[in-house]
């Protein structure tokens, strides 16, 4: 497994501190750069990568270290600087080298490391390399994938072990580079590891996979449970005598948790307006369902910037006409995560948002707030569609490598423009036990369709019937 060591420091790692860290292997190691110089790699004089160091990121969002790294002795108060060092498995000494790099940063700048016992300040020598080489920068080859562990013609494999595997800037770069090169990304972890929801979303669907090592079956897919085997340079399902994939016992062995996740997936469309501020619909959902607003946003994890619709809008405008994929997070005591996709259309701007809220076993989900939220979306944010689901799952919003409860539809809301496109009379008479509730102006209403209280799987049948009805207008 790739060994990650992270330095969390109250002061920014300046060039002198970084230089001291990079000399953890003595003066004989070389340097390469990658990802537009955002990643520095310590290499042997022969060019073998040992440690990849990410550009430091300042984190203003409280609770991100605890969310992604777990509880340990006190992490620094926000704001702090997050600097990742990833050690290659190709050389045994690389892990100590990463620990010495981070240990030197915290010695000079204060703060702590993760794991807590990884930090040293010793000089780490790599055996079998000639002495007397200066530290000289060498750029990585154009199009090279950033520091993957195994690379075949079809697959980039990352081996890693940390409490929560997150959609970091580095992993986002790996995923983009894999797609660009026509490869799948397979992330291999032990069974105790969990994924963050943003990474789980990014890995949805083949050819990308979360590959879990299991002592009994060998490998299985952490999202589907299919037993896997390494074949022809990639992980593929192991088929039985009938040619069917088999389910790993470890995936189905755990009990369904008593905790819940409420998920709100909605689309809002905005007319082109120079004064448009994106993220306001997400704020509305957050306030209706939690009583508070988002506290941080960013393009990767850790989610590092203070919540600001104005800055979020500026980034989306800078990236237009390309779409923007953004993340948002709530307070540490109120688990909530959102993904936001902003895209330009012929008639304006569309926001596609998925907001997930975690609730403990003794904390009922706020289903009473669903219809008022739909009303607010219709009145203020140009709602196109909204689907609410509820599932039995971890309240910390991480994804374990075993089966959890399926999402159950709670309600579906169709915006006024979409109702008019379907036909008001047709949309008002779906094949459902309950009629829809009109929202907004009587002459041009949106329609809110209640489906269940989130406990009956039969709600999927009703949602499918509703979908067919609306499509067959």
C-alpha positions as CSV (number, residue, x, y, z in Angstrom):
1,X,0.0,0.0,0.0
2,X,1.1,3.5,-0.7
3,X,1.9,5.1,2.7
4,X,0.5,8.6,3.1
5,X,1.9,11.0,5.7
6,X,0.3,14.5,6.2
7,X,1.8,17.5,7.9
8,X,-0.8,19.9,9.4
9,X,0.9,23.1,10.3
10,X,-0.4,26.5,11.6
11,X,2.1,28.3,9.4
12,X,2.5,28.1,5.6
13,X,5.4,25.8,4.5
14,X,7.7,28.4,3.0
15,X,10.5,27.5,0.5
16,X,13.1,27.2,3.3
17,X,10.9,24.8,5.3
18,X,10.1,22.8,2.1
19,X,13.8,22.6,1.2
20,X,14.6,21.3,4.7
21,X,11.9,18.6,4.3
22,X,13.1,17.7,0.8
23,X,16.6,17.1,2.2
24,X,15.2,14.3,4.4
25,X,16.9,11.9,2.1
26,X,20.2,13.8,2.1
27,X,21.7,15.7,-0.9
28,X,21.8,12.6,-3.2
29,X,18.2,12.5,-4.2
30,X,16.7,14.1,-7.3
31,X,13.5,16.0,-7.9
32,X,10.8,15.9,-10.6
33,X,7.7,17.9,-10.9
34,X,4.2,17.0,-12.1
35,X,0.7,18.3,-12.4
36,X,1.9,21.7,-13.6
37,X,4.5,21.9,-10.9
38,X,1.8,21.3,-8.1
39,X,3.5,18.0,-7.2
40,X,7.2,17.5,-6.3
41,X,8.6,14.0,-6.4
42,X,11.7,12.9,-4.5
43,X,13.6,10.4,-6.7
44,X,16.6,8.2,-6.6
45,X,19.5,9.5,-8.7
46,X,18.4,6.8,-11.2
47,X,15.0,8.5,-11.4
48,X,12.9,6.1,-9.4
49,X,10.1,8.0,-7.6
50,X,10.2,7.7,-3.8
51,X,7.9,10.3,-2.3
52,X,5.3,12.7,-4.0
53,X,4.6,15.9,-2.2
54,X,1.5,17.9,-2.9
55,X,1.4,21.7,-2.9
56,X,0.3,22.9,0.6
57,X,-3.4,23.7,0.9
58,X,-4.7,26.2,3.5
59,X,-7.8,24.8,5.2
60,X,-10.3,27.3,6.7
61,X,-13.1,24.7,7.3
62,X,-13.5,23.4,10.8
63,X,-13.7,19.6,11.2
64,X,-12.1,18.6,7.9
65,X,-9.1,16.9,9.5
66,X,-11.4,14.9,11.8
67,X,-13.8,14.0,9.0
68,X,-11.0,12.6,6.7
69,X,-8.3,11.5,9.2
70,X,-10.3,10.4,12.3
71,X,-9.8,11.4,15.9
72,X,-6.3,11.7,17.3
73,X,-4.6,14.1,19.6
74,X,-5.6,17.7,18.8
75,X,-5.3,18.9,15.2
76,X,-4.4,22.5,14.7
77,X,-7.1,25.1,14.8
78,X,-8.3,26.5,11.5
79,X,-6.8,28.0,9.5
80,X,-4.0,25.5,9.0
81,X,-1.9,24.2,6.1
82,X,-2.3,20.6,4.8
83,X,0.7,19.1,3.1
84,X,0.5,15.5,1.8
85,X,3.5,13.3,1.2
86,X,2.9,9.9,-0.5
87,X,5.5,7.2,-0.2
88,X,6.0,4.7,-3.0
89,X,5.9,1.0,-2.2
90,X,8.7,0.3,-4.6
91,X,11.4,1.1,-2.1
92,X,11.0,0.1,1.6
93,X,12.7,3.3,2.8
94,X,10.2,5.6,1.1
95,X,7.7,5.5,4.0
96,X,10.4,6.7,6.4
97,X,11.4,9.3,3.9
98,X,7.8,10.7,3.8
99,X,7.7,10.7,7.6
100,X,11.0,12.6,7.8
101,X,9.8,15.1,5.3
102,X,6.6,15.8,7.3
103,X,8.4,15.7,10.6
104,X,10.8,18.4,9.5
105,X,7.9,20.6,8.5
106,X,6.2,20.3,11.9
107,X,9.5,20.8,13.7
108,X,10.0,24.1,11.9
109,X,6.4,25.3,11.7
110,X,4.6,23.6,14.6
111,X,1.5,21.5,14.2
112,X,1.2,17.7,13.9
113,X,1.4,14.9,11.5
114,X,-0.9,12.1,10.5
115,X,-0.3,9.3,11.4
116,X,0.9,10.8,14.7
117,X,3.8,8.3,15.0
118,X,5.1,8.8,11.5
119,X,7.1,11.9,12.0
120,X,10.9,11.8,12.4
121,X,13.7,14.2,11.4
122,X,16.3,11.5,10.6
123,X,18.1,11.4,7.3
124,X,16.8,8.4,5.3
125,X,19.3,6.7,3.0
126,X,18.1,4.6,0.1
127,X,20.4,1.6,-0.5
128,X,22.0,0.7,-3.8
129,X,22.2,4.3,-5.2
130,X,25.5,6.0,-6.0
131,X,26.6,9.0,-3.9
132,X,27.5,12.5,-4.9
133,X,24.5,13.6,-6.9
134,X,23.0,17.0,-6.5
135,X,19.3,17.7,-6.0
136,X,18.3,18.7,-9.5
137,X,14.8,19.3,-10.8
138,X,13.7,17.1,-13.8
139,X,10.2,17.5,-15.3
140,X,7.9,14.4,-15.6
141,X,7.2,13.2,-19.1
142,X,4.3,14.9,-20.8
143,X,1.1,13.0,-20.2
144,X,2.5,10.9,-17.4
145,X,0.0,9.8,-14.7
146,X,0.7,11.4,-11.4
147,X,2.4,8.8,-9.1
148,X,0.2,5.7,-9.5
149,X,1.4,2.4,-8.1
150,X,0.7,0.1,-11.1
151,X,0.1,1.2,-14.7
152,X,-1.0,-1.2,-17.5
153,X,-2.4,-0.5,-20.9
154,X,-6.0,-0.5,-19.6
155,X,-5.8,0.4,-15.9
156,X,-4.1,2.8,-13.4
157,X,-4.0,1.2,-9.9
158,X,-3.6,3.2,-6.7
159,X,-2.8,1.3,-3.5
160,X,-3.6,3.2,-0.3
161,X,-4.6,2.8,3.3
162,X,-6.1,5.6,5.4
163,X,-9.3,5.9,7.4
164,X,-11.2,7.7,4.6
165,X,-10.1,7.8,1.0
166,X,-11.1,11.3,-0.2
167,X,-11.4,13.0,-3.6
168,X,-8.2,14.9,-3.1
169,X,-6.7,17.2,-5.7
170,X,-4.1,14.5,-6.5
171,X,-6.7,11.7,-6.9
172,X,-8.8,14.0,-9.1
173,X,-5.8,14.5,-11.3
174,X,-5.2,10.8,-11.4
175,X,-8.8,10.2,-12.4
176,X,-8.7,12.8,-15.2
177,X,-5.4,11.5,-16.5
178,X,-6.7,8.0,-16.5
179,X,-9.8,9.0,-18.5
180,X,-7.7,11.0,-20.9
181,X,-5.4,8.1,-21.5
182,X,-8.3,5.7,-22.0
183,X,-7.7,3.8,-18.7
184,X,-9.7,2.8,-15.8
185,X,-8.8,3.9,-12.2
186,X,-8.8,1.1,-9.6
187,X,-8.2,2.1,-6.0
188,X,-7.1,-0.8,-3.8
189,X,-7.6,-0.7,-0.1
190,X,-7.9,-2.9,3.0
191,X,-11.4,-3.7,4.1
192,X,-11.5,-1.3,7.1
193,X,-11.1,1.7,4.8
194,X,-14.1,3.9,3.8
195,X,-14.7,6.3,0.9
196,X,-15.9,9.8,1.1
197,X,-19.1,10.5,-0.7
198,X,-17.5,12.7,-3.4
199,X,-15.0,10.0,-4.3
200,X,-17.8,7.4,-4.3
201,X,-19.7,9.5,-6.8
202,X,-16.6,10.0,-8.9
203,X,-16.0,6.2,-9.1
204,X,-19.6,5.3,-9.9
205,X,-19.8,2.8,-12.7
206,X,-17.2,0.7,-14.6
207,X,-14.5,0.8,-15.7
208,X,-13.5,2.6,-12.4
209,X,-13.5,0.5,-9.3
210,X,-12.9,0.4,-5.5
211,X,-11.0,-2.8,-5.0
212,X,-11.1,-4.2,-1.5
213,X,-8.6,-6.8,-0.2
214,X,-10.2,-9.6,1.8
215,X,-8.4,-12.5,3.5
216,X,-11.1,-14.9,2.4
217,X,-12.1,-14.1,-1.2
218,X,-8.9,-12.2,-2.2
219,X,-10.5,-9.1,-3.8
220,X,-14.0,-7.7,-4.2
221,X,-15.6,-4.6,-5.5
222,X,-16.3,-2.3,-2.5
223,X,-19.4,-0.8,-4.1
224,X,-21.1,-3.8,-5.8
225,X,-19.7,-6.7,-3.7
226,X,-18.6,-8.7,-6.8
227,X,-15.6,-10.9,-6.3
228,X,-12.7,-9.7,-8.4
229,X,-9.5,-11.2,-9.9
230,X,-6.5,-9.7,-11.5
231,X,-6.7,-10.7,-15.2
232,X,-5.0,-9.2,-18.3
233,X,-3.8,-6.1,-16.5
234,X,-7.0,-5.2,-14.7
235,X,-9.4,-6.2,-12.0
236,X,-12.4,-8.0,-13.4
237,X,-15.3,-10.0,-11.9
238,X,-14.6,-13.6,-11.1
239,X,-17.3,-15.6,-12.8
240,X,-18.9,-18.8,-11.6
241,X,-19.7,-21.9,-13.8
242,X,-22.8,-20.1,-15.2
243,X,-20.8,-17.1,-16.2
244,X,-22.3,-15.0,-13.4
245,X,-20.4,-12.7,-11.0
246,X,-20.3,-13.9,-7.4
247,X,-21.0,-11.8,-4.3
248,X,-18.3,-11.6,-1.6
249,X,-19.4,-12.9,1.8
250,X,-17.6,-10.0,3.5
251,X,-19.7,-7.5,1.5
252,X,-23.1,-8.9,2.7
253,X,-22.1,-9.9,6.2
254,X,-22.7,-6.7,8.1
255,X,-25.9,-5.7,9.7
256,X,-27.8,-2.7,8.3
257,X,-27.1,0.4,10.5
258,X,-29.8,2.1,12.5
259,X,-28.6,5.5,11.3
260,X,-30.0,7.3,8.3
261,X,-28.9,9.5,5.4
262,X,-31.4,11.9,3.8
263,X,-30.4,12.8,0.2
264,X,-31.8,15.8,-1.7
265,X,-31.1,15.8,-5.5
266,X,-32.4,18.8,-7.3
267,X,-31.9,20.8,-10.5
268,X,-32.4,24.6,-10.7
269,X,-32.3,26.6,-13.9
270,X,-31.4,30.3,-14.0
271,X,-31.8,32.8,-16.8
272,X,-28.6,34.6,-17.8
273,X,-28.0,37.5,-15.4
274,X,-24.9,39.4,-14.6
275,X,-25.9,39.6,-11.0
276,X,-26.7,35.8,-10.6
277,X,-25.1,34.3,-7.5
278,X,-24.7,30.5,-7.6
279,X,-25.1,28.4,-4.5
280,X,-28.1,30.2,-3.1
281,X,-30.4,27.2,-3.8
282,X,-28.0,25.0,-1.9
283,X,-28.0,27.5,1.0
284,X,-31.8,27.3,1.0
285,X,-31.8,23.5,1.2
286,X,-29.2,23.6,4.0
287,X,-31.2,26.0,6.1
288,X,-34.5,24.3,5.7
289,X,-33.1,20.9,6.6
290,X,-30.5,21.7,9.2
291,X,-31.2,25.2,10.5
292,X,-27.7,26.2,9.5
293,X,-25.9,26.9,6.3
294,X,-22.8,25.4,4.6
295,X,-19.5,26.4,6.1
296,X,-17.0,25.5,3.4
297,X,-16.6,24.9,-0.3
298,X,-13.9,23.8,-2.7
299,X,-13.0,21.8,-5.7
300,X,-11.5,18.8,-3.9
301,X,-11.1,17.3,-0.4
302,X,-10.2,18.6,2.2
303,X,-12.9,21.1,1.5
304,X,-10.9,24.1,2.4
305,X,-12.5,27.5,1.6
306,X,-15.0,29.5,3.7
307,X,-18.5,29.3,2.2
308,X,-18.9,32.2,-0.3
309,X,-21.5,32.1,-3.1
310,X,-19.7,35.1,-4.6
311,X,-16.3,33.3,-4.9
312,X,-18.0,30.1,-6.1
313,X,-19.8,32.1,-8.8
314,X,-16.5,33.8,-9.9
315,X,-14.8,30.4,-10.3
316,X,-17.7,29.0,-12.3
317,X,-17.6,32.0,-14.6
318,X,-13.9,31.7,-15.1
319,X,-14.3,28.1,-16.1
320,X,-17.3,28.6,-18.4
321,X,-18.3,27.4,-20.9
322,X,-16.8,24.2,-19.3
323,X,-18.8,22.9,-16.4
324,X,-17.6,23.3,-12.8
325,X,-17.8,20.4,-10.2
326,X,-17.7,21.8,-6.7
327,X,-18.1,20.5,-3.1
328,X,-19.6,21.9,0.1
329,X,-19.6,20.8,3.7
330,X,-21.4,21.8,6.9
331,X,-20.5,22.1,10.5
332,X,-18.7,19.3,12.2
333,X,-21.7,18.6,14.6
334,X,-24.2,18.5,11.7
335,X,-23.0,16.0,9.1
336,X,-23.8,17.3,5.6
337,X,-22.0,17.1,2.3
338,X,-23.0,18.4,-1.2
339,X,-21.8,18.1,-4.7
340,X,-22.7,20.9,-7.1
341,X,-22.3,20.9,-10.9
342,X,-22.7,24.2,-12.7
343,X,-23.2,24.1,-16.4
344,X,-24.1,26.6,-19.1
345,X,-27.0,25.9,-21.4
346,X,-28.5,27.6,-24.4
347,X,-31.0,29.4,-22.1
348,X,-28.9,30.1,-19.1
349,X,-27.2,28.3,-16.2
350,X,-28.1,25.0,-14.5
351,X,-27.2,23.9,-11.0
352,X,-27.3,20.1,-10.4
353,X,-27.0,19.5,-6.6
354,X,-26.9,16.5,-4.4
355,X,-27.0,17.2,-0.7
356,X,-26.7,14.4,1.8
357,X,-27.5,14.7,5.6
358,X,-26.5,12.2,8.2
359,X,-28.8,11.4,11.2
360,X,-28.1,9.2,14.2
361,X,-30.5,6.5,15.3
362,X,-32.2,8.7,17.8
363,X,-32.4,11.7,15.5
364,X,-35.4,11.6,13.1
365,X,-34.8,13.0,9.6
366,X,-36.6,16.3,8.9
367,X,-39.2,15.0,6.5
368,X,-41.6,17.7,7.7
369,X,-39.3,20.3,6.0
370,X,-39.4,18.6,2.6
371,X,-42.6,20.3,1.2
372,X,-41.7,23.8,2.5
373,X,-38.3,23.3,0.9
374,X,-40.0,22.5,-2.4
375,X,-42.2,25.6,-2.1
376,X,-39.1,27.8,-1.5
377,X,-37.3,26.3,-4.5
378,X,-40.4,26.9,-6.7
379,X,-40.8,30.5,-5.5
380,X,-37.1,31.6,-5.5
381,X,-34.8,29.3,-7.4
382,X,-36.2,28.1,-10.7
383,X,-36.7,24.5,-9.7
384,X,-36.8,22.0,-12.5
385,X,-36.8,18.7,-10.5
386,X,-36.2,17.5,-6.9
387,X,-36.0,13.9,-5.6
388,X,-35.8,13.1,-1.9
389,X,-34.6,9.7,-0.7
390,X,-33.9,8.2,2.7
391,X,-31.7,5.2,3.5
392,X,-30.3,3.3,6.4
393,X,-26.6,4.2,6.3
394,X,-23.7,5.7,8.3
395,X,-24.5,9.1,9.6
396,X,-21.0,10.3,9.1
397,X,-21.7,10.1,5.3
398,X,-18.7,7.8,4.6
399,X,-19.1,4.7,2.4
400,X,-18.0,1.4,4.0
401,X,-16.9,-1.7,2.0
402,X,-20.1,-3.6,2.8
403,X,-23.8,-3.6,2.0
404,X,-26.0,-0.8,3.4
405,X,-29.7,-0.1,3.1
406,X,-31.0,1.0,-0.4
407,X,-32.3,4.5,-0.8
408,X,-36.1,4.8,-0.6
409,X,-37.9,7.6,-2.5
410,X,-39.7,10.0,-0.2
411,X,-41.0,12.6,-2.7
412,X,-40.6,14.0,-6.2
413,X,-41.2,17.6,-7.3
414,X,-41.6,18.8,-10.8
415,X,-41.0,22.5,-11.5
416,X,-43.6,24.8,-13.2
417,X,-41.9,24.9,-16.6
418,X,-41.6,21.1,-16.7
419,X,-45.2,20.7,-15.6
420,X,-46.3,23.0,-18.5
421,X,-44.1,20.9,-20.9
422,X,-45.8,17.7,-19.8
423,X,-49.2,19.2,-19.7
424,X,-50.9,20.4,-16.4
425,X,-53.9,18.1,-16.6
426,X,-51.8,15.0,-17.4
427,X,-49.2,15.8,-14.7
428,X,-52.0,16.3,-12.1
429,X,-53.4,12.7,-12.6
430,X,-50.5,10.2,-12.0
431,X,-51.2,6.5,-11.2
432,X,-50.3,7.1,-7.5
433,X,-52.2,6.6,-4.2
434,X,-51.9,10.3,-3.4
435,X,-52.5,13.2,-5.7
436,X,-49.8,15.8,-6.1
437,X,-49.7,19.0,-4.2
438,X,-49.7,22.2,-6.4
439,X,-47.0,24.7,-5.4
440,X,-46.8,28.3,-6.6
441,X,-49.2,30.2,-8.8
442,X,-52.5,28.4,-9.5
443,X,-52.3,29.3,-13.2
444,X,-48.8,27.8,-13.6
445,X,-48.1,25.5,-10.6
446,X,-45.3,23.2,-9.8
447,X,-46.4,19.7,-8.5
448,X,-45.1,17.9,-5.5
449,X,-45.6,14.2,-5.4
450,X,-45.5,12.4,-2.0
451,X,-44.2,8.8,-2.3
452,X,-43.5,7.4,1.1
453,X,-42.1,8.0,4.6
454,X,-38.8,6.5,3.5
455,X,-39.5,3.0,4.9
456,X,-41.2,1.1,2.1
457,X,-39.2,-0.2,-0.9
458,X,-42.5,-0.2,-2.8
459,X,-42.0,3.6,-3.3
460,X,-39.6,2.7,-6.1
461,X,-42.5,1.1,-8.0
462,X,-44.6,4.3,-7.5
463,X,-41.6,6.5,-8.7
464,X,-41.2,4.3,-11.8
465,X,-44.9,4.5,-12.5
466,X,-44.8,8.3,-12.1
467,X,-41.8,8.6,-14.4
468,X,-43.4,6.6,-17.1
469,X,-46.6,8.6,-16.7
470,X,-44.8,11.9,-17.1
471,X,-42.7,10.7,-20.1
472,X,-45.8,9.4,-21.9
473,X,-47.6,12.7,-21.9
